[in-house]
Amino acid sequence: MAIGRTKINGDVFLPTGSVQEKSYVIFDTDAADDAVVVTLPIRTPIAADGSIEVDLWPNPEGVRTTFYRVTFEIYNGVKAHLIDGGKIEVPVAGGPYALNDLLPIAPPQGATVSEYIAQLAA
């Protein structure tokens, strides 16, 4: 049985508006206690223009509850810093979906998503 995939896209920038090379967004399936899911993390590179694009298995396609844990891997020129972005659920229908719209966090009023990610990484 083939399982469909849903396209997730978006932009990831630092507060300066720059893009850090050698950086990634990692999607790792996070199963609920009653689920058994055997997958490997999906490491999606952040392109030079800050964009990402990845096709993911929609969570509702499974029999049990699963989520994707989103981690931002930002390379500072010396080492990578891992920043937890929280959990998302990828819808079955529609798409593409912007990662920003699926993330469970909202930046504080007056801050951009990029500024908030940088604040969490500090």
Sine and cosine of phi, psi and omega as CSV:
sin_phi,cos_phi,sin_psi,cos_psi,sin_omega,cos_omega
0.00,0.00,0.84,-0.55,0.02,-1.00
-0.99,0.17,0.66,-0.75,0.04,-1.00
-0.95,-0.30,0.78,-0.63,0.01,-1.00
-0.93,0.36,0.24,-0.97,0.05,-1.00
-0.79,-0.61,0.43,-0.90,0.00,-1.00
-0.87,-0.48,0.72,-0.69,-0.01,-1.00
-0.99,0.17,0.76,-0.65,0.08,-1.00
-0.89,-0.45,0.73,-0.68,0.02,-1.00
-0.63,-0.77,0.01,-1.00,0.03,-1.00
0.43,-0.90,-0.12,-0.99,-0.01,-1.00
-0.80,-0.60,0.62,-0.79,0.03,-1.00
-0.77,-0.64,0.91,-0.42,-0.02,-1.00
-0.79,-0.62,0.37,-0.93,0.16,-0.99
-0.99,0.14,0.25,-0.97,-0.01,-1.00
-0.84,0.54,-0.41,0.91,0.02,-1.00
-0.98,0.21,-0.11,0.99,-0.07,-1.00
1.00,0.03,-0.03,1.00,-0.03,-1.00
-1.00,0.04,0.22,-0.98,0.05,-1.00
-0.90,-0.44,0.75,-0.66,0.00,-1.00
-1.00,0.02,0.88,-0.48,0.00,-1.00
-0.91,0.41,0.35,-0.94,-0.04,-1.00
0.88,0.48,0.52,0.86,0.01,-1.00
-0.92,-0.38,0.40,-0.92,-0.13,-0.99
-0.61,-0.79,0.31,-0.95,0.27,-0.96
-0.91,-0.41,0.79,-0.61,-0.05,-1.00
-0.95,-0.32,0.78,-0.63,0.05,-1.00
-0.92,-0.39,0.87,-0.50,-0.03,-1.00
-0.79,-0.61,0.80,-0.60,-0.01,-1.00
-0.91,0.40,0.77,-0.64,-0.02,-1.00
-0.86,-0.51,0.98,-0.19,-0.07,-1.00
-0.99,0.14,0.52,-0.85,0.13,-0.99
-0.93,0.38,0.21,-0.98,-0.07,-1.00
-0.83,0.55,-0.48,0.88,-0.08,-1.00
-1.00,-0.07,0.18,0.98,-0.08,-1.00
-0.90,-0.44,0.51,-0.86,0.12,-0.99
-0.86,-0.51,0.92,-0.39,-0.02,-1.00
-0.77,-0.63,0.82,-0.57,0.02,-1.00
-0.94,-0.35,0.97,-0.24,0.02,-1.00
-0.60,-0.80,0.22,-0.97,0.12,-0.99
-0.95,-0.32,0.48,-0.88,0.06,-1.00
-0.86,0.51,0.57,-0.82,0.05,-1.00
-0.97,-0.25,0.90,-0.43,-0.07,-1.00
-0.98,-0.20,0.95,-0.32,-0.08,-1.00
-0.97,-0.25,0.87,-0.49,-0.02,-1.00
-0.93,0.36,0.57,-0.82,0.14,-0.99
-1.00,0.05,0.88,-0.47,-0.07,-1.00
-0.93,0.37,0.23,-0.97,-0.02,-1.00
-0.85,0.52,-0.44,0.90,0.03,-1.00
-1.00,-0.03,0.11,0.99,0.04,-1.00
1.00,0.00,-0.03,1.00,-0.09,-1.00
-1.00,0.05,0.44,-0.90,0.16,-0.99
-0.77,-0.64,0.42,-0.91,0.09,-1.00
-0.41,-0.91,0.80,-0.60,-0.04,-1.00
-0.49,-0.87,0.56,-0.83,0.10,-0.99
-0.98,-0.19,0.84,-0.54,-0.03,-1.00
-0.87,-0.50,0.47,-0.88,0.08,-1.00
-0.93,0.37,0.80,-0.59,0.02,-1.00
-0.92,0.39,0.76,-0.66,-0.05,-1.00
-0.86,0.52,-0.65,0.76,-0.01,-1.00
-0.91,0.41,-0.21,0.98,0.04,-1.00
-0.92,0.39,-0.39,0.92,-0.02,-1.00
-0.99,0.15,0.24,-0.97,-0.01,-1.00
-0.98,0.21,-0.52,0.85,-0.07,-1.00
-0.87,-0.48,0.18,-0.98,-0.07,-1.00
-0.95,0.30,0.82,-0.57,0.10,-1.00
-0.69,-0.72,0.32,-0.95,0.07,-1.00
-0.65,-0.76,0.22,-0.97,0.18,-0.98
-0.96,-0.27,0.78,-0.62,0.16,-0.99
-1.00,0.06,0.78,-0.62,-0.03,-1.00
-0.97,-0.24,0.80,-0.60,0.04,-1.00
-0.80,-0.60,0.72,-0.69,0.08,-1.00
-0.99,-0.11,0.83,-0.55,0.04,-1.00
-0.96,-0.27,0.98,-0.22,-0.08,-1.00
-0.95,-0.31,0.86,-0.50,-0.03,-1.00
-1.00,-0.01,0.79,-0.61,-0.05,-1.00
-0.98,-0.20,0.23,0.97,-0.02,-1.00
0.99,-0.17,-0.33,0.94,0.02,-1.00
-0.87,-0.49,-0.74,0.68,0.02,-1.00
-0.49,-0.87,0.24,-0.97,0.00,-1.00
-1.00,-0.02,0.65,-0.76,0.10,-1.00
-0.95,-0.31,0.74,-0.68,0.02,-1.00
-0.99,-0.16,0.80,-0.60,-0.03,-1.00
-0.85,-0.53,0.85,-0.52,-0.02,-1.00
-0.95,0.31,0.82,-0.58,0.04,-1.00
-0.98,-0.17,-0.08,1.00,-0.01,-1.00
1.00,-0.10,-0.21,-0.98,-0.04,-1.00
-0.95,-0.30,0.55,-0.83,0.11,-0.99
-0.77,-0.64,0.38,-0.92,0.16,-0.99
-0.89,-0.47,0.80,-0.60,-0.04,-1.00
-1.00,0.01,0.86,-0.51,-0.01,-1.00
-0.93,0.36,0.38,-0.92,0.02,-1.00
-0.98,0.18,-0.76,0.65,-0.14,-0.99
-1.00,-0.07,0.43,-0.90,0.09,-1.00
0.99,0.14,-0.45,-0.89,0.00,-1.00
0.99,-0.14,0.27,-0.96,0.09,1.00
-0.95,0.33,0.38,-0.92,0.04,-1.00
-0.91,-0.41,0.66,-0.75,0.06,-1.00
-0.98,0.22,0.74,-0.67,0.02,-1.00
-0.81,0.59,-0.65,0.76,0.00,-1.00
-0.84,0.55,-0.58,0.82,-0.01,-1.00
-0.97,0.24,-0.37,0.93,-0.04,-1.00
-1.00,-0.06,-0.38,0.92,-0.04,-1.00
-0.91,0.42,0.63,-0.77,-0.07,-1.00
-0.98,0.18,-0.10,1.00,-0.04,-1.00
-0.97,-0.24,0.48,-0.88,0.11,-0.99
-0.83,-0.56,0.66,-0.75,0.01,-1.00
-0.93,0.38,0.42,-0.91,0.08,-1.00
-0.85,0.53,0.44,-0.90,-0.03,-1.00
-0.82,0.58,0.75,-0.67,0.01,-1.00
1.00,-0.01,-0.13,0.99,0.00,-1.00
-0.95,-0.31,0.53,-0.85,0.09,-1.00
-1.00,0.06,0.23,-0.97,0.06,-1.00
-0.85,0.52,-0.67,0.74,0.00,-1.00
-0.87,0.49,-0.69,0.72,0.02,-1.00
-0.90,0.44,-0.64,0.77,-0.01,-1.00
-0.92,0.38,-0.66,0.75,0.04,-1.00
-0.88,0.48,-0.69,0.73,0.01,-1.00
-0.90,0.44,-0.61,0.79,0.01,-1.00
-0.91,0.42,-0.66,0.75,0.01,-1.00
-0.91,0.41,-0.51,0.86,-0.04,-1.00
-0.98,0.21,-0.36,0.93,-0.08,-1.00
-0.94,0.33,0.00,0.00,0.00,0.00
